[in-house]
């Protein structure tokens, strides 16, 4: 069953205890997890896992799960970075129908053909909530509320600047407002120039933009994105998956181009549709890669993902080196 992010009040009426949150807006998802689940069910113990932790120890985890003692205490289990690979576990838990456990799956972008997404959408006793980018109005409202509580007088120009740099994700906004809060240190005034220095990104680049510029072989902009973002080790898996999704799209488009011999027509007729603002960069990606090179890169990304899983401490260095090498290939 699908519940839209603006219909969260419906959560109070539903009895489902397995919930899928998916999409690019990590800040909004984290807010919902805390406000609608953790704070609401304070009597429940919270356990957090990454999908890879469970998959690497699946039999043991499942054995504990099926053991009645696992349900002795009421729990909220949160599994991050979930994919179709976790579906069998969801089916097992769902079949037990034990209301002592609340299972929350946090996924990135899931395509319409995703087995996990389809399973939640079609099953009326499960809840699926998509989270899309925040618009400027929403981010501006949140920023205004922050400064109002701080009793800080600011201009519309400042609000617009902060909102535009958050790239549609309130997690980015939260990070920027935390920096501003520390800088204010009780003061009631702040200038536009100070805000520009504090938020010091000429543009707030998302993982999607990093992948786009890498695959367009735009070395200069790729380096800028890496330097001006504080990516964490938690972002590395999402970066590889985003690269893989976009690279597979390039391969599909190249196949279409072989038949139509017209890149623009291939992009315009592609399913799912490519937004108009993305068409230029997608075209540059198609031109940047030969088919055999793109196919080799798909395998290389899979190797890099495995390497990151085995070397989580050095994951940022691994993915950064890979991205720079990929974007600079002639």
Legacy VTK file of the C-alpha trace (Angstrom):
# vtk DataFile Version 3.0
C-alpha trace
ASCII
DATASET POLYDATA
POINTS 330 float
0.000 0.000 0.000
1.316 3.416 -0.974
1.146 6.405 1.369
2.380 9.736 0.029
4.829 11.726 2.146
2.167 14.429 2.634
-0.278 11.816 3.985
1.793 10.752 6.996
-1.199 11.252 9.290
-2.521 8.006 7.799
0.256 6.117 9.598
-1.704 6.491 12.832
-4.664 4.638 11.308
-2.733 1.744 9.788
-1.644 -1.341 11.718
1.159 -2.348 9.346
4.420 -3.129 11.105
6.685 -3.360 8.043
7.356 -0.082 6.265
9.457 0.833 3.230
10.770 4.396 2.895
12.484 5.008 -0.421
13.756 7.917 -2.490
16.451 10.552 -2.650
15.338 12.789 0.242
17.389 11.328 3.092
16.690 14.261 5.405
12.921 13.848 5.169
13.164 10.070 5.623
15.299 10.430 8.744
12.865 13.012 10.117
9.929 10.640 9.632
11.804 7.727 11.208
12.490 9.763 14.345
9.209 11.659 14.671
6.710 9.023 13.565
8.356 5.857 14.846
11.218 6.194 17.339
9.626 9.023 19.344
6.153 7.522 19.077
7.187 4.071 20.290
9.647 4.963 23.050
9.009 1.638 24.759
10.527 -0.212 21.811
14.243 -0.938 21.620
15.853 0.411 18.431
18.305 -1.723 16.447
19.978 -0.410 13.285
21.587 -2.446 10.519
22.933 -1.979 7.050
21.591 -4.373 4.433
25.085 -5.715 3.762
25.476 -6.686 7.448
22.365 -8.842 7.267
23.167 -10.359 3.877
26.658 -11.315 5.033
25.220 -13.039 8.108
21.807 -13.931 6.742
21.351 -17.433 8.133
22.337 -16.414 11.642
20.161 -13.318 11.556
17.209 -15.300 10.213
17.718 -18.004 12.818
17.560 -15.407 15.601
14.584 -13.830 13.912
12.610 -17.076 13.844
13.544 -17.864 17.415
10.674 -16.841 19.655
13.050 -15.172 22.112
13.892 -12.643 19.417
10.433 -11.205 19.929
10.487 -11.169 23.728
11.207 -7.429 23.697
9.381 -4.990 21.467
11.777 -3.643 18.879
12.165 -1.237 16.017
14.559 -2.671 13.453
15.869 -0.166 10.907
17.730 -1.486 7.880
19.504 1.095 5.722
20.525 1.043 2.048
18.080 -1.753 1.281
17.537 -3.227 -2.176
15.709 -6.127 -3.821
18.193 -8.446 -2.105
16.386 -7.990 1.228
12.996 -9.114 -0.113
13.224 -12.712 1.120
13.831 -11.479 4.669
10.820 -9.170 4.453
8.647 -12.073 3.299
9.822 -14.188 6.243
9.037 -11.474 8.797
5.716 -10.677 7.146
4.671 -14.331 7.325
5.212 -14.324 11.123
2.859 -11.351 11.572
4.288 -10.497 15.004
3.323 -7.004 16.146
6.175 -6.814 18.649
8.590 -5.936 15.882
8.423 -2.820 13.724
10.603 -3.201 10.640
11.617 -0.059 8.738
13.484 -0.336 5.437
15.330 2.763 4.224
16.113 2.577 0.505
17.529 4.969 -2.026
15.885 5.459 -5.404
13.908 2.364 -6.413
12.821 2.019 -10.020
9.253 0.987 -10.885
10.467 -2.508 -11.795
12.010 -3.005 -8.337
10.733 -6.250 -6.798
10.936 -4.769 -3.310
8.942 -1.680 -4.271
6.323 -3.715 -6.145
5.904 -6.094 -3.223
5.127 -3.241 -0.822
2.894 -1.393 -3.283
0.702 -4.415 -3.977
0.420 -5.820 -0.438
-2.321 -3.957 1.450
-0.864 -4.861 4.863
2.509 -3.274 4.107
3.282 0.446 3.825
5.408 2.033 1.126
6.267 5.763 1.250
8.171 7.499 -1.578
10.287 10.550 -0.706
11.098 12.983 -3.483
13.233 16.128 -3.416
11.956 19.042 -1.358
10.995 22.112 -3.369
12.369 25.575 -2.672
9.200 26.641 -0.841
9.468 23.770 1.639
13.168 24.384 2.299
12.583 28.133 2.644
9.813 27.503 5.170
12.082 25.237 7.240
14.917 27.785 7.117
12.574 30.596 8.138
11.367 28.556 11.100
14.980 27.960 12.190
15.834 31.673 12.212
12.521 32.571 13.873
13.302 30.255 16.797
16.789 31.738 17.018
15.308 35.272 17.004
17.597 36.143 14.120
16.434 38.706 11.581
17.383 37.721 8.038
16.552 38.808 4.487
14.682 36.922 1.790
17.968 36.863 -0.153
19.622 34.858 2.631
16.741 32.382 2.791
16.843 31.910 -0.984
20.611 31.380 -0.995
20.489 28.711 1.715
17.518 26.927 0.137
19.035 26.860 -3.349
22.263 25.331 -2.050
20.483 22.378 -0.417
19.704 20.600 -3.687
16.199 19.542 -2.663
17.238 17.616 0.467
16.439 18.782 3.971
19.400 16.764 5.252
21.652 19.229 3.434
19.592 22.067 4.905
19.982 20.645 8.395
23.758 20.448 7.952
23.946 24.053 6.761
21.705 25.335 9.556
23.810 23.490 12.141
26.907 25.299 10.864
25.078 28.613 11.038
23.840 27.874 14.561
27.371 27.238 15.808
28.616 30.389 14.079
25.847 32.550 15.575
26.726 31.515 19.136
23.812 33.503 20.530
24.122 36.482 18.193
20.953 37.833 16.554
22.424 39.087 13.280
24.171 37.508 10.315
24.999 38.954 6.906
24.649 37.573 3.412
28.442 37.607 3.039
28.825 35.508 6.187
26.215 33.034 4.945
28.033 32.742 1.601
31.281 31.863 3.388
29.655 29.458 5.846
27.752 27.527 3.228
30.830 27.895 0.978
29.490 25.746 -1.856
29.051 27.640 -5.074
26.544 24.875 -5.783
25.404 21.970 -3.634
26.019 18.870 -5.692
24.179 15.634 -5.158
25.404 12.103 -5.718
23.385 12.052 -8.927
25.254 15.099 -10.248
28.580 13.552 -9.286
27.719 10.427 -11.276
26.443 12.474 -14.222
29.618 14.514 -14.537
31.849 11.500 -14.009
30.108 9.630 -16.841
30.224 12.751 -19.014
34.006 12.761 -18.458
33.811 16.315 -17.197
36.975 16.106 -15.094
36.992 19.736 -13.943
33.451 19.665 -12.577
33.861 16.161 -11.126
36.911 17.306 -9.148
34.997 20.382 -7.980
32.081 18.282 -6.754
34.394 15.941 -4.841
36.262 18.843 -3.264
33.208 20.857 -2.298
31.116 18.080 -0.777
31.573 16.292 2.493
30.730 12.820 1.270
30.874 10.146 3.961
31.704 6.450 3.845
27.938 5.812 4.047
27.531 7.554 0.669
29.941 5.260 -1.174
27.521 2.426 -1.877
24.889 4.867 -3.097
27.472 6.449 -5.421
28.344 3.090 -6.999
24.689 2.147 -7.417
23.851 5.524 -8.950
26.759 5.143 -11.375
25.563 1.660 -12.292
21.970 2.760 -12.924
23.061 5.652 -15.137
25.623 3.535 -16.981
23.037 0.867 -17.785
20.831 3.623 -19.175
23.707 4.715 -21.420
24.043 1.152 -22.743
20.323 0.882 -23.454
20.359 4.212 -25.273
23.378 3.206 -27.349
21.482 0.111 -28.487
18.566 2.292 -29.556
20.939 4.640 -31.370
22.326 1.735 -33.382
18.868 1.281 -34.913
17.688 4.872 -35.126
20.999 6.658 -35.792
19.601 9.725 -34.052
20.668 10.418 -30.468
18.063 13.119 -29.830
15.199 10.870 -30.979
16.533 7.998 -28.870
16.649 10.203 -25.757
13.200 11.709 -26.389
11.592 8.289 -26.835
13.373 6.583 -23.935
11.323 4.892 -21.191
11.194 5.861 -18.384
11.207 9.437 -19.781
14.327 11.554 -19.341
13.560 15.000 -17.955
14.258 17.845 -20.363
16.868 19.377 -18.064
18.849 16.102 -18.089
18.797 15.503 -21.843
21.957 17.496 -22.600
24.111 15.674 -20.067
22.684 12.277 -21.071
23.612 13.035 -24.680
27.162 13.913 -23.631
27.380 10.589 -21.764
26.291 8.629 -24.827
28.949 10.362 -26.914
31.615 9.908 -24.226
31.485 6.093 -24.133
31.917 3.361 -26.691
29.666 0.375 -26.112
32.465 -2.043 -25.208
34.007 0.500 -22.828
30.687 1.023 -21.060
30.205 -2.730 -20.699
33.657 -3.090 -19.134
32.871 -0.231 -16.749
29.735 -2.041 -15.530
31.924 -4.949 -14.409
34.469 -2.560 -12.934
31.789 -0.847 -10.824
30.713 -4.230 -9.446
34.346 -4.921 -8.482
34.629 -1.504 -6.816
31.421 -2.108 -4.854
32.820 -5.398 -3.554
36.116 -3.712 -2.669
34.272 -0.995 -0.739
32.326 -3.609 1.233
35.579 -5.319 2.223
37.441 -2.075 3.012
34.863 0.241 4.583
37.552 2.266 6.351
39.106 3.278 3.024
35.847 3.410 1.052
36.010 7.158 0.387
39.519 6.950 -1.038
38.566 3.942 -3.164
35.484 5.565 -4.696
37.188 8.949 -5.172
40.124 7.389 -7.045
37.733 5.346 -9.178
35.605 8.381 -10.071
38.609 10.509 -10.969
40.124 7.758 -13.123
36.792 7.146 -14.856
36.110 10.803 -15.592
39.590 11.363 -16.992
39.602 8.438 -19.450
39.988 9.488 -23.075
LINES 1 331
330 0 1 2 3 4 5 6 7 8 9 10 11 12 13 14 15 16 17 18 19 20 21 22 23 24 25 26 27 28 29 30 31 32 33 34 35 36 37 38 39 40 41 42 43 44 45 46 47 48 49 50 51 52 53 54 55 56 57 58 59 60 61 62 63 64 65 66 67 68 69 70 71 72 73 74 75 76 77 78 79 80 81 82 83 84 85 86 87 88 89 90 91 92 93 94 95 96 97 98 99 100 101 102 103 104 105 106 107 108 109 110 111 112 113 114 115 116 117 118 119 120 121 122 123 124 125 126 127 128 129 130 131 132 133 134 135 136 137 138 139 140 141 142 143 144 145 146 147 148 149 150 151 152 153 154 155 156 157 158 159 160 161 162 163 164 165 166 167 168 169 170 171 172 173 174 175 176 177 178 179 180 181 182 183 184 185 186 187 188 189 190 191 192 193 194 195 196 197 198 199 200 201 202 203 204 205 206 207 208 209 210 211 212 213 214 215 216 217 218 219 220 221 222 223 224 225 226 227 228 229 230 231 232 233 234 235 236 237 238 239 240 241 242 243 244 245 246 247 248 249 250 251 252 253 254 255 256 257 258 259 260 261 262 263 264 265 266 267 268 269 270 271 272 273 274 275 276 277 278 279 280 281 282 283 284 285 286 287 288 289 290 291 292 293 294 295 296 297 298 299 300 301 302 303 304 305 306 307 308 309 310 311 312 313 314 315 316 317 318 319 320 321 322 323 324 325 326 327 328 329
